[in-house]
Amino acid sequence: MKRIVMVKLAVTDEQAATLKQTLLTCNAAADVVSDVAQHSSDRRAFALQKTVYTQIKALGLSAQPAVRVIKKVADAYTTRKANLNAGNYGQSGSKRYAAVSGTAVRFRPLAAQPFDDRCLSWQLDSSTVSIWTVSGRMRGVRFVCAPWQLKLLSDRQGETDLVYRGGCFYLYATVDQPAPSPVVPVKDPVDGWLGVDLGIVNLAVTTDDDPTELDVRWSGGAVTARRKKNQVMRTALQKVGTKSAKRKLKTRRRKEQRFATDINHQLSKHIVAQAQRTGRGIAIEDLSGIRDRVRLAKKQRAQVHSWAFAQLRDFLTYKAEMVGVPVAVVNPRNTSRTCSQCGFCDAKNRRRQARFECRECGWAAHADHNASHNIAALGHEKYWAAQSTVPKAATALASS
């Protein structure tokens, strides 16, 4: 199981200037490699290295940093190709597709730069690192982190990225942490899986939640109110335009992103702890591509498009993996229309946003709570179909 540990470098002014110049040089070299890669038929790192290795070394890079720059460019083109093939830049032949594919990838002057163990080494006992720079090897660079991060760094292997953000330097280290043995859930579809229904009004509702007492901290309404408050303040400061207002804007930038990340961390931690305590697995919806599939009212678009549902799912997955809780990602189709008691599926079952009333058996419940039970049933089906009887609700969902 791979994890990323972020530590902050406590650098002097002289060290900061050297590291900044290193990033500027590396990204200038990356642009040179990118110009070559744009007109090359073979964009693999090995093929590019044959062409540009000597050229970018002349810019002030040593051998191994030059190799890492070339690999960074090759990875950037691989990512761009994947996005083009996935249609993220429009269909082939469209103006946007042609503009993206016909332009060389460009790197920000202070974009992150990956280093391997030859370019950067850790001295955990003294909380320092030794890092290659354009001015030579810089030794004894102090870093600060939490004790648990220091413990994780002892198992570090792989690349480390040097990142400049907000006037500070950070190191993002890849840690390969062994995952514990999975906790096998019981085979009952309700008691064996904790279903999680994701939404706008309520960010996440589980099968264990009391529909009448949903936590307001994780309601879409509270999140929307906080986001609107930030937007109003940002607009007011931009209209003022004074130096003090610009300083305030600078300190508040990425505030909304940090708020969303914090909520997702709290929510995922709560759900994983709930599943671990009761010895169950977690079943969660696969919302990949929801922005392209779902048609929403104009006032709802900002809520759906700005909340990081993919981040929440990633947080849930890695936190669950850390404690050995299995996660099942299921297709959410018709989970909000199907009765979790009898399996009857009809769009008219969803009377209102929060109200579910089955037109077949008369079952009535909170709509999100009913959907979470359906998701739990699908999680059970996905993992235990070969060993147990598929519940009626899950069968109806799978065939619909």
Steps between C-alpha positions, in 0.01 A plus 500: 500500500653827389461820701631851451669676791531879476768676707593866510856618443632754752739679266704815535470786252813383321377141480159616377659703221708200391202263501293750304773531238515120482129480422528777241786320325330159508173632357678704233674176398164320507360751250795430270433126520128561447565687172690197374237254627217690328651433157624150581320178414661317794442681828633237734756621753774276356444627145494865610815452704694400190404828333512768769723367779811694396299812422334532840817409689651811343229704675657421837351163595698205628451152356230364730291820524508515120357148488225594747406807293468287186287246688275782629438619145431146376249449780331832416448391139372160612244673721399735219451208262281321755286812544467543124397136456249532784336799331586744778599758238211435264463263209774441247484774237346764728671836546589436863638155422712641218625787716610269781655231282671754274669697779806393695449436871625793706628492859457778752836663590470376859320171434587199717807298414543128583827373649615143553732366770807610306384862502349514848580308817337507843670518840206420727701507826586866451180590303702625205533423131778526248379619160654571162480859377640691205759645741614162622394259769312676782542312828339537838170647377262474795144375470212498746225241528281315749632192687269268305637640172856438618406142578356453150811648339709217643333272241538751218596388152452649156493859382478818705352816348631847582197732508489880534167632624397815683858619543609175670676183383358154565609143432242242393644156573355170379472238775425133435308385807386137535125469530356291785311179434141571394224479757253252350143630540215271595291371211174676582427777245385753761720423799804412289534822301475867582334671203594862430273720288664818370297807414462876484265574788672242721860432397491144636232289670576150629272212589570567870407869495177614661313678216350746749837596649742532206819685594473863385877520464477277195185636342525657157304801626757586767782453251323719244443773760869497588596515134267794433642684800852458363389615156335816638812587696724435199286720276495783755880494539550498124280808463701689763828435318729653764833351603358378829205341317738321263704375797177367651408328173841338489462356850151369417585333171433129489293544818196338344709210372646440846150513648370234258806281563454528875131403478585201279767389748257524794223323313718215368662449841157478665369246247810279514497503882132405491567204268808387693320511835217281371720266291345586165607597152418830331287521185519834319364636175715531189435860396759507221380725218198628693559853370453377144208263572273698730281792391436744785324826567722804464513570875622143567780496242747690713445263793558186295788634293691655790482226762781243492308171500798320344720628782252373759502157338882498492516597867254225589696242300843568644378544859307174475801322351715618791280318753410200285140594419390384151342754265255415223439761228158437345291638216256756647241458226144490636614479863285804583195358316503143632328389818752342737225280647329345197724593209233687302657766276309804379592865456176599675617329819708811564221736600729783610870555546494362854195273479479144363166319483481164322197479271508120527529415871443839660842518669584860592840633609753776451607478134874512568469241777307266270767546229778416748332163572487427126868588468581270793311218324698559179825495696398167647411366156829606349711321761288201601286412197677166458458402867159629605152569369468834323233712677191595308575871507847446360362275225251765396770765491735288294233416242364855469 
